Amino acid sequence: MLSVCTDYHRHLLNGSLYMKNFCVLSLCLFVSSCTVREQINGQTTFLSGYDRKQKQKVVVLQKKLDMAERALEKSQDEVDYLRANLCDAQLESIELQIEHIERKWQLDPVALSQTLYADTASLFLEERETLYQILQMGLSVHRAQSLIDRILQLITQVNDCAVHTY
């Protein structure tokens, strides 16, 4: 019986060691998980502060970008307005020059054709280039095309008159 008791005690002792080992292991796991949680919470707190700063930086940069885009849009509107005014002024100037030559043509076509015949290739050359640029930009297309037609008509009339008089 003594041996049975000893075996029984040994079994209990082994079970109790097992339980002790289990308890120690559980305690170690619990303690280690607590420190990991503290580290994770510490990182979370750190990241939250860092993340908050990054979010603030993003918000500030977004506001600056929005303001810059509005300023750019306003500047582009100003550029478009000035370009349209420049186009109108150029068209008006060219139209006045054409009208001046047309009046001279009505008064004395022969004298005008003799004066301009040698230079017909360069007649209204700068104006034609300006009108071409206006057409390329798509501004006042009909008016620019009308002025080009009038210039070409004048050049044709000067050439025809000069050929008939020589």
Backbone hydrogen bonds in HBPLUS format (Angstrom, degrees):
<---DONOR---> <-ACCEPTOR-->    atom                        ^
c    i                          cat <-CA-CA->   ^        H-A-AA   ^      H-
h    n   atom  resd res      DA  || num        DHA   H-A  angle D-A-AA Bond
n    s   type  num  typ     dist DA aas  dist angle  dist       angle   num
A0004-VAL N   A0001-MET O   3.05 MM   3  4.92 115.6  2.48  90.6 106.6     1
A0005-CYS N   A0001-MET O   2.76 MM   4  6.08 163.1  1.79 155.9 160.3     2
A0006-THR N   A0002-LEU O   2.84 MM   4  5.98 156.1  1.90 144.0 151.2     3
A0007-ASP N   A0003-SER O   2.82 MM   4  5.98 154.2  1.89 140.4 148.0     4
A0008-TYR N   A0004-VAL O   2.75 MM   4  5.96 153.3  1.82 146.0 154.5     5
A0009-HIS N   A0005-CYS O   2.75 MM   4  5.97 159.8  1.79 151.0 156.4     6
A0010-ARG N   A0006-THR O   2.70 MM   4  5.84 153.8  1.76 145.0 153.5     7
A0011-HIS N   A0007-ASP O   2.79 MM   4  5.97 153.4  1.86 143.1 150.5     8
A0012-LEU N   A0008-TYR O   2.85 MM   4  6.15 156.4  1.91 146.3 153.1     9
A0013-LEU N   A0009-HIS O   2.58 MM   4  5.74 156.4  1.63 147.5 155.7    10
A0014-ASN N   A0010-ARG O   2.66 MM   4  5.86 158.9  1.70 148.2 154.3    11
A0015-GLY N   A0011-HIS O   2.76 MM   4  5.94 154.4  1.83 142.2 150.4    12
A0016-SER N   A0012-LEU O   2.58 MM   4  5.78 148.2  1.68 144.8 155.0    13
A0017-LEU N   A0013-LEU O   2.73 MM   4  6.00 148.6  1.83 144.7 153.8    14
A0018-TYR N   A0014-ASN O   2.73 MM   4  5.95 152.1  1.80 141.5 150.7    15
A0019-MET N   A0015-GLY O   2.74 MM   4  5.99 152.0  1.82 142.0 149.9    16
A0020-LYS N   A0016-SER O   2.71 MM   4  5.93 152.2  1.79 142.9 151.3    17
A0021-ASN N   A0017-LEU O   2.68 MM   4  5.90 166.3  1.70 152.5 156.5    18
A0022-PHE N   A0018-TYR O   2.76 MM   4  5.95 154.0  1.83 143.9 152.4    19
A0023-CYS N   A0019-MET O   2.71 MM   4  5.91 158.8  1.75 148.2 154.1    20
A0024-VAL N   A0020-LYS O   2.73 MM   4  5.95 164.2  1.76 153.9 158.6    21
A0025-LEU N   A0021-ASN O   2.78 MM   4  5.89 161.9  1.81 146.9 152.8    22
A0026-SER N   A0022-PHE O   2.79 MM   4  5.97 157.3  1.85 146.9 153.7    23
A0027-LEU N   A0023-CYS O   2.79 MM   4  5.96 158.6  1.83 148.5 154.7    24
A0028-CYS N   A0024-VAL O   2.82 MM   4  6.07 157.7  1.87 149.8 156.1    25
A0029-LEU N   A0025-LEU O   2.92 MM   4  6.15 161.0  1.95 149.0 154.2    26
A0030-PHE N   A0026-SER O   2.84 MM   4  6.05 158.5  1.89 148.6 155.0    27
A0031-VAL N   A0027-LEU O   2.84 MM   4  6.03 166.4  1.85 153.1 156.7    28
A0032-SER N   A0028-CYS O   2.81 MM   4  5.93 164.1  1.83 150.3 155.6    29
A0033-SER N   A0029-LEU O   2.83 MM   4  5.95 153.4  1.90 145.1 152.8    30
A0034-CYS N   A0030-PHE O   2.93 MM   4  6.15 148.4  2.03 144.8 153.6    31
A0035-THR N   A0031-VAL O   3.07 MM   4  6.40 158.5  2.12 151.0 155.7    32
A0036-VAL N   A0032-SER O   2.93 MM   4  6.15 152.6  2.00 143.9 152.2    33
A0037-ARG N   A0033-SER O   2.80 MM   4  5.98 155.7  1.86 144.8 151.6    34
A0038-GLU N   A0034-CYS O   2.90 MM   4  6.15 153.7  1.97 144.7 152.2    35
A0039-GLN N   A0035-THR O   2.88 MM   4  6.13 154.2  1.95 144.3 151.4    36
A0040-ILE N   A0036-VAL O   2.73 MM   4  5.99 162.6  1.76 153.7 159.0    37
A0041-ASN N   A0037-ARG O   2.66 MM   4  5.82 164.5  1.68 151.3 156.3    38
A0042-GLY N   A0038-GLU O   2.69 MM   4  5.79 150.7  1.77 141.4 150.9    39
A0043-GLN N   A0039-GLN O   2.70 MM   4  5.94 156.7  1.75 149.0 155.6    40
A0044-THR N   A0040-ILE O   2.68 MM   4  5.88 155.1  1.74 147.6 155.9    41
A0045-THR N   A0041-ASN O   2.78 MM   4  5.98 158.3  1.83 146.8 152.4    42
A0046-PHE N   A0042-GLY O   2.82 MM   4  6.03 160.2  1.86 145.3 151.6    43
A0047-LEU N   A0043-GLN O   2.55 MM   4  5.69 168.6  1.56 156.6 160.6    44
A0048-SER N   A0044-THR O   2.65 MM   4  5.72 149.1  1.74 142.9 152.5    45
A0049-GLY N   A0045-THR O   3.03 MM   4  6.27 157.8  2.08 146.3 150.9    46
A0050-TYR N   A0046-PHE O   2.89 MM   4  6.16 163.3  1.92 151.2 156.7    47
A0051-ASP N   A0047-LEU O   2.45 MM   4  5.50 160.1  1.49 150.3 157.8    48
A0052-ARG N   A0048-SER O   2.72 MM   4  5.78 150.4  1.81 141.1 149.3    49
A0053-LYS N   A0049-GLY O   3.03 MM   4  6.26 156.2  2.09 142.4 148.3    50
A0054-GLN N   A0050-TYR O   2.89 MM   4  6.20 157.1  1.94 150.0 156.9    51
A0055-LYS N   A0051-ASP O   2.80 MM   4  6.02 157.0  1.86 148.7 155.3    52
A0056-GLN N   A0052-ARG O   2.86 MM   4  6.09 154.8  1.92 146.9 153.9    53
A0057-LYS N   A0053-LYS O   2.85 MM   4  6.07 154.1  1.92 145.3 153.0    54
A0058-VAL N   A0054-GLN O   2.82 MM   4  6.07 156.0  1.87 148.6 155.2    55
A0059-VAL N   A0055-LYS O   2.90 MM   4  6.12 158.7  1.95 147.1 152.7    56
A0060-VAL N   A0056-GLN O   2.89 MM   4  6.11 163.5  1.92 151.1 155.5    57
A0061-LEU N   A0057-LYS O   2.86 MM   4  6.06 165.4  1.88 150.7 155.2    58
A0062-GLN N   A0058-VAL O   2.82 MM   4  5.96 153.2  1.89 147.1 155.1    59
A0063-LYS N   A0059-VAL O   2.93 MM   4  6.17 155.1  1.99 147.8 154.1    60
A0064-LYS N   A0060-VAL O   2.93 MM   4  6.24 159.5  1.98 150.5 156.3    61
A0065-LEU N   A0061-LEU O   2.83 MM   4  6.02 157.1  1.88 147.4 154.1    62
A0066-ASP N   A0062-GLN O   2.86 MM   4  6.08 159.2  1.90 148.0 153.5    63
A0067-MET N   A0063-LYS O   2.91 MM   4  6.18 160.4  1.95 150.4 155.5    64
A0068-ALA N   A0064-LYS O   2.85 MM   4  6.06 158.3  1.89 149.0 155.5    65
A0069-GLU N   A0065-LEU O   2.81 MM   4  6.02 156.7  1.86 151.6 158.1    66
A0070-ARG N   A0066-ASP O   2.93 MM   4  6.17 153.9  2.00 146.0 153.1    67
A0071-ALA N   A0067-MET O   2.88 MM   4  6.13 156.5  1.94 147.1 154.0    68
A0072-LEU N   A0068-ALA O   2.77 MM   4  5.97 153.1  1.84 146.0 154.2    69
A0073-GLU N   A0069-GLU O   2.82 MM   4  6.00 156.5  1.87 144.7 151.3    70
A0074-LYS N   A0070-ARG O   2.86 MM   4  6.06 156.5  1.91 145.7 152.5    71
A0075-SER N   A0071-ALA O   2.79 MM   4  6.00 156.0  1.85 145.1 152.4    72
A0076-GLN N   A0072-LEU O   2.73 MM   4  5.96 154.5  1.80 147.8 155.4    73
A0077-ASP N   A0073-GLU O   2.87 MM   4  6.11 152.1  1.95 144.8 152.4    74
A0078-GLU N   A0074-LYS O   2.96 MM   4  6.25 152.7  2.03 144.4 152.0    75
A0079-VAL N   A0075-SER O   2.82 MM   4  6.13 154.8  1.88 150.0 157.2    76
A0080-ASP N   A0076-GLN O   2.85 MM   4  6.07 162.6  1.88 150.0 154.6    77
A0081-TYR N   A0077-ASP O   2.90 MM   4  6.09 156.2  1.95 146.0 152.8    78
A0082-LEU N   A0078-GLU O   2.89 MM   4  6.11 166.1  1.91 151.6 155.1    79
A0083-ARG N   A0079-VAL O   2.79 MM   4  5.94 156.5  1.85 150.7 158.0    80
A0084-ALA N   A0080-ASP O   2.95 MM   4  6.11 157.5  2.01 146.1 151.7    81
A0085-ASN N   A0081-TYR O   2.96 MM   4  6.27 157.5  2.02 148.4 154.8    82
A0086-LEU N   A0082-LEU O   2.83 MM   4  6.02 158.2  1.88 149.5 155.7    83
A0087-CYS N   A0083-ARG O   2.88 MM   4  6.05 158.1  1.93 146.2 152.5    84
A0088-ASP N   A0084-ALA O   2.94 MM   4  6.19 162.1  1.98 148.6 153.0    85
A0089-ALA N   A0085-ASN O   2.93 MM   4  6.15 158.3  1.98 147.5 153.6    86
A0090-GLN N   A0086-LEU O   2.85 MM   4  6.08 158.7  1.89 152.7 158.5    87
A0091-LEU N   A0087-CYS O   2.87 MM   4  6.09 164.2  1.90 154.7 159.2    88
A0092-GLU N   A0088-ASP O   2.90 MM   4  6.06 157.4  1.95 146.3 152.8    89
A0093-SER N   A0089-ALA O   2.96 MM   4  6.15 158.5  2.00 146.5 152.1    90
A0094-ILE N   A0090-GLN O   2.92 MM   4  6.15 164.8  1.94 154.3 158.1    91
A0095-GLU N   A0091-LEU O   2.87 MM   4  5.99 160.4  1.90 148.5 154.6    92
A0096-LEU N   A0092-GLU O   2.97 MM   4  6.20 153.7  2.04 146.6 153.2    93
A0097-GLN N   A0093-SER O   3.08 MM   4  6.38 154.5  2.15 146.7 153.3    94
A0098-ILE N   A0094-ILE O   2.93 MM   4  6.21 159.6  1.97 153.8 159.4    95
A0099-GLU N   A0095-GLU O   2.90 MM   4  6.11 164.7  1.93 150.6 155.0    96
A0100-HIS N   A0096-LEU O   2.96 MM   4  6.13 150.7  2.05 143.0 150.9    97
A0101-ILE N   A0097-GLN O   3.09 MM   4  6.39 159.7  2.13 149.2 153.3    98
A0102-GLU N   A0098-ILE O   2.82 MM   4  6.06 159.6  1.86 154.9 161.7    99
A0103-ARG N   A0099-GLU O   2.91 MM   4  6.10 153.4  1.98 146.9 153.0   100
A0104-LYS N   A0100-HIS O   3.13 MM   4  6.40 159.1  2.17 144.0 149.6   101
A0105-TRP N   A0101-ILE O   2.81 MM   4  6.04 149.9  1.90 146.8 156.2   102
A0106-GLN N   A0102-GLU O   2.97 MM   4  6.24 152.1  2.05 145.8 152.2   103
A0107-LEU N   A0103-ARG O   3.12 MM   4  6.42 147.1  2.23 145.5 153.9   104
A0108-ASP N   A0104-LYS O   3.01 MM   4  6.27 173.7  2.01 159.6 160.0   105
A0112-LEU N   A0108-ASP O   3.15 MM   4  6.30 162.8  2.18 151.2 156.5   106
A0113-SER N   A0109-PRO O   2.85 MM   4  5.93 158.9  1.89 145.4 151.6   107
A0114-GLN N   A0110-VAL O   2.96 MM   4  6.18 155.8  2.02 150.5 156.7   108
A0115-THR N   A0111-ALA O   3.05 MM   4  6.24 149.2  2.15 141.7 150.0   109
A0116-LEU N   A0112-LEU O   2.88 MM   4  6.05 157.7  1.93 153.1 159.3   110
A0117-TYR N   A0113-SER O   2.77 MM   4  5.37 135.9  1.96 142.0 150.3   111
A0119-ASP N   A0116-LEU O   2.93 MM   3  5.29 137.5  2.11 108.9 121.8   112
A0120-THR N   A0117-TYR O   3.35 MM   3  5.21 168.5  2.36 110.4 108.1   113
A0122-SER N   A0119-ASP O   3.08 MM   3  5.58 132.3  2.31 110.8 122.3   114
A0123-LEU N   A0120-THR O   3.22 MM   3  4.79 154.0  2.29  92.6 100.4   115
A0125-LEU N   A0122-SER O   3.10 MM   3  4.93 151.9  2.19 126.1 117.9   116
A0128-ARG N   A0124-PHE O   2.81 MM   4  5.97 152.0  1.89 147.5 155.1   117
A0129-GLU N   A0125-LEU O   3.01 MM   4  6.30 155.8  2.07 149.0 155.4   118
A0130-THR N   A0126-GLU O   2.92 MM   4  6.18 155.9  1.98 146.9 153.7   119
A0131-LEU N   A0127-GLU O   2.85 MM   4  6.10 160.2  1.89 149.3 154.8   120
A0132-TYR N   A0128-ARG O   2.88 MM   4  6.07 150.5  1.96 143.1 151.6   121
A0133-GLN N   A0129-GLU O   2.99 MM   4  6.30 157.2  2.05 147.5 152.8   122
A0134-ILE N   A0130-THR O   2.93 MM   4  6.25 154.8  2.00 148.8 156.3   123
A0135-LEU N   A0131-LEU O   2.88 MM   4  6.14 155.5  1.94 147.9 154.5   124
A0136-GLN N   A0132-TYR O   2.89 MM   4  6.19 152.3  1.96 147.5 155.6   125
A0137-MET N   A0133-GLN O   2.99 MM   4  6.26 147.7  2.09 147.1 154.9   126
A0138-GLY N   A0134-ILE O   3.10 MM   4  6.28 124.4  2.43 135.5 149.8   127
A0139-LEU N   A0134-ILE O   3.24 MM   5  5.66 150.5  2.33 161.3 159.0   128
A0138-GLY N   A0135-LEU O   3.09 MM   3  5.01 137.4  2.27  94.4 106.9   129
A0144-ALA N   A0140-SER O   2.95 MM   4  6.10 166.7  1.97 158.7 163.0   130
A0145-GLN N   A0141-VAL O   2.87 MM   4  6.00 160.9  1.91 150.7 156.3   131
A0146-SER N   A0142-HIS O   2.91 MM   4  6.05 153.4  1.98 143.5 151.1   132
A0147-LEU N   A0143-ARG O   2.99 MM   4  6.28 155.1  2.06 148.6 154.7   133
A0148-ILE N   A0144-ALA O   2.96 MM   4  6.25 154.8  2.03 148.6 155.7   134
A0149-ASP N   A0145-GLN O   2.93 MM   4  6.18 159.7  1.98 148.9 154.3   135
A0150-ARG N   A0146-SER O   3.03 MM   4  6.33 153.5  2.10 144.9 151.9   136
A0151-ILE N   A0147-LEU O   2.93 MM   4  6.19 155.4  1.99 148.5 155.0   137
A0152-LEU N   A0148-ILE O   2.88 MM   4  6.15 167.2  1.90 157.4 160.5   138
A0153-GLN N   A0149-ASP O   2.91 MM   4  6.07 150.5  2.00 144.5 153.1   139
A0154-LEU N   A0150-ARG O   2.95 MM   4  6.20 155.0  2.01 145.1 151.4   140
A0155-ILE N   A0151-ILE O   2.93 MM   4  6.24 162.6  1.96 155.2 159.7   141
A0156-THR N   A0152-LEU O   2.92 MM   4  6.09 160.3  1.96 145.9 151.5   142
A0157-GLN N   A0153-GLN O   2.91 MM   4  6.12 160.1  1.95 148.9 154.3   143
A0158-VAL N   A0154-LEU O   2.87 MM   4  6.11 160.1  1.91 153.2 158.5   144
A0159-ASN N   A0155-ILE O   2.97 MM   4  6.19 164.3  1.99 151.1 155.2   145
A0160-ASP N   A0156-THR O   2.85 MM   4  6.02 167.5  1.87 154.7 158.5   146
A0161-CYS N   A0157-GLN O   2.91 MM   4  5.95 165.4  1.93 149.1 153.5   147
A0162-ALA N   A0158-VAL O   2.95 MM   4  6.01 158.0  2.00 145.9 152.6   148
A0163-VAL N   A0159-ASN O   2.93 MM   4  6.06 156.3  1.98 150.1 156.3   149
A0164-HIS N   A0160-ASP O   3.07 MM   4  6.24 155.5  2.13 146.0 152.3   150
A0165-THR N   A0161-CYS O   3.03 MM   4  6.19 141.7  2.18 143.8 153.5   151
A0166-TYR N   A0162-ALA O   3.19 MM   4  6.24 141.2  2.35 142.4 150.3   152
